[in-house]
Amino acid sequence: MEKPTIPTLPVRQMTRKKIFAMRLTDRERAEIEALAKQLKLPDSYMARHFILEAVRYHKNQMTQEAAVEA
């Protein structure tokens, strides 16, 4: 059985210069802000962390699937 993916908390990183804009509903934005507030982190920091975590996860899944097909 596959182990469940457990999200990690973000680690402070360097200042960024590029902007990635996305549209959110009021509820989506509120959820991100609420979690960030609980963790005492900026909301943009939380959003970036979870987006990059999802990218790594899916990239890994695609790599594993490609290895099985080969």
C-alpha positions in Angstrom: 0.0 0.0 0.0 1.2 3.5 -0.8 2.2 5.8 2.1 0.0 8.9 2.3 1.7 12.2 1.4 2.0 14.4 4.5 2.4 18.1 3.7 5.4 19.8 5.2 5.6 23.3 6.6 7.4 25.9 4.6 11.0 27.0 5.3 12.0 30.6 4.8 13.7 31.2 1.4 15.3 33.9 -0.6 13.4 37.0 -1.9 11.7 36.3 -5.3 11.4 38.7 -8.2 8.9 36.9 -10.5 5.1 37.2 -10.0 2.6 34.4 -10.7 -1.0 35.7 -10.5 -4.0 33.5 -10.0 -7.7 34.0 -9.4 -9.3 32.7 -6.2 -12.8 32.8 -4.8 -13.3 34.6 -1.5 -13.6 31.3 0.3 -10.3 29.9 -1.2 -8.5 33.1 -0.3 -9.9 33.0 3.3 -8.8 29.4 3.7 -5.3 30.2 2.8 -5.2 33.3 5.0 -6.7 31.4 8.0 -4.0 28.7 7.8 -1.3 31.2 7.3 -2.5 33.2 10.3 -2.5 30.1 12.5 1.0 29.3 11.4 2.1 32.9 11.7 3.3 33.0 8.1 2.5 35.2 5.2 -0.4 34.0 3.0 1.6 34.3 -0.2 4.3 32.2 1.4 1.8 29.4 2.3 0.3 29.5 -1.2 3.7 29.2 -2.9 4.8 26.4 -0.6 1.7 24.3 -1.4 1.8 24.9 -5.1 5.5 23.9 -5.3 4.8 20.9 -3.1 2.0 19.8 -5.5 4.3 20.3 -8.5 7.0 18.1 -6.9 4.4 15.4 -6.1 3.0 15.2 -9.6 6.4 15.3 -11.2 7.4 12.4 -9.0 4.2 10.5 -9.9 4.8 11.0 -13.6 8.4 9.8 -13.2 7.2 6.7 -11.4 4.5 6.0 -14.1 7.1 6.4 -16.9 9.4 3.9 -15.1 6.6 1.3 -14.8 5.7 1.7 -18.5 9.4 1.3 -19.7 
